[in-house]
């Protein structure tokens, strides 16, 4: 399997268009099409970027016959959920602190009104 065939297979596996991938990689659609048609070869850094976007190993593109989809998808989802939970907890803490600050401010303003 050629590099171009591997690129195409991985792209189709993710249901991405050539246009989308070209935009993400900051190259023209024609340039990306040339990669898939083996008319030109991407540089190593481009292969690395393509592999990250398509969630495959860069080594799969550069050697062997097949493509292995990365299995760390669940790990990424877990990390994202953990980050969201931590962010939510921080927001709750901030909200609670704002409520305390408001209570303090209200008490102070009541004292000022009582003095009049």
C-alpha positions as CSV (number, residue, x, y, z in Angstrom):
1,X,0.0,0.0,0.0
2,X,1.4,3.4,-1.0
3,X,1.6,6.4,1.3
4,X,-1.1,8.1,-0.7
5,X,-3.4,5.0,-0.4
6,X,-2.8,5.0,3.4
7,X,-3.6,8.7,3.7
8,X,-6.8,8.2,1.7
9,X,-7.9,5.2,3.7
10,X,-7.2,6.9,7.1
11,X,-9.0,10.1,5.9
12,X,-12.1,8.2,4.7
13,X,-12.1,6.2,8.0
14,X,-12.6,9.5,9.8
15,X,-15.2,10.7,7.3
16,X,-13.1,13.8,6.5
17,X,-13.0,15.5,3.1
18,X,-9.8,16.4,1.4
19,X,-10.9,20.0,1.7
20,X,-11.3,19.8,5.4
21,X,-7.9,18.0,5.9
22,X,-6.2,20.5,3.6
23,X,-7.6,23.4,5.6
24,X,-6.6,21.9,9.0
25,X,-3.1,21.3,7.6
26,X,-2.9,24.8,6.1
27,X,-2.2,23.5,2.5
28,X,-4.3,23.7,-0.6
29,X,-6.8,21.0,-1.5
30,X,-4.7,20.3,-4.6
31,X,-1.6,19.8,-2.5
32,X,-3.3,17.4,-0.3
33,X,-4.9,15.6,-3.2
34,X,-1.4,15.2,-4.7
35,X,-0.3,13.5,-1.5
36,X,-3.1,10.9,-1.8
37,X,-2.5,10.4,-5.5
38,X,1.3,9.9,-4.8
39,X,2.1,12.8,-7.1
40,X,4.0,14.5,-4.3
41,X,5.1,13.4,-0.8
42,X,4.4,15.3,2.4
43,X,7.3,16.3,4.6
44,X,7.8,14.4,7.9
45,X,6.3,17.2,10.0
46,X,3.3,17.1,7.6
47,X,3.0,13.4,8.0
48,X,3.1,13.8,11.8
49,X,0.4,16.5,11.6
50,X,-1.8,14.3,9.3
51,X,-1.4,11.4,11.7
52,X,-2.5,13.5,14.7
53,X,-5.6,14.8,12.8
54,X,-6.5,11.3,11.6
55,X,-5.7,9.7,14.9
56,X,-3.2,7.1,13.5
57,X,0.4,6.5,14.1
58,X,2.8,8.4,11.9
59,X,4.9,5.2,11.7
60,X,1.9,3.5,10.0
61,X,2.2,6.0,7.1
62,X,6.0,5.6,6.8
63,X,6.3,1.8,7.1
64,X,4.3,-1.4,6.8
65,X,1.1,-2.2,4.9
66,X,-1.7,-1.3,7.2
67,X,-3.0,1.5,9.3
68,X,-3.7,1.1,13.0
69,X,-6.2,3.5,14.5
70,X,-5.0,4.8,17.8
71,X,-6.7,3.3,20.8
72,X,-6.2,6.3,23.1
73,X,-9.6,7.8,22.1
74,X,-11.2,6.7,25.4
75,X,-8.2,8.1,27.3
76,X,-8.6,11.4,25.6
77,X,-12.4,11.5,26.4
78,X,-11.7,10.6,30.0
79,X,-9.1,13.4,30.3
80,X,-11.6,15.9,28.7
81,X,-14.3,14.8,31.1
82,X,-12.0,15.1,34.1
83,X,-11.0,18.6,32.9
84,X,-14.7,19.6,32.6
85,X,-15.5,18.3,36.0
86,X,-12.5,20.2,37.5
87,X,-13.6,23.3,35.7
88,X,-17.2,22.9,37.0
89,X,-15.9,22.4,40.5
90,X,-13.8,25.6,40.3
91,X,-16.8,27.5,38.9
92,X,-18.9,26.3,41.8
93,X,-16.2,27.4,44.3
94,X,-16.0,30.8,42.6
95,X,-19.8,31.2,42.6
96,X,-19.9,30.3,46.3
97,X,-17.2,32.8,47.1
98,X,-19.1,35.5,45.1
99,X,-22.2,34.7,47.2
100,X,-20.2,35.1,50.4
101,X,-18.8,38.4,49.2
102,X,-22.3,39.6,48.3
103,X,-23.6,38.6,51.8
104,X,-20.7,40.6,53.3
105,X,-21.4,43.6,51.1
106,X,-25.1,43.5,51.9
107,X,-24.4,43.3,55.6
108,X,-22.1,46.4,55.3
109,X,-24.7,48.3,53.3
110,X,-27.4,47.5,55.9
111,X,-25.1,48.9,58.6
112,X,-24.7,52.1,56.7
113,X,-28.4,52.5,56.3
114,X,-29.0,51.9,60.0
115,X,-26.6,54.7,60.8
116,X,-28.7,57.3,58.9
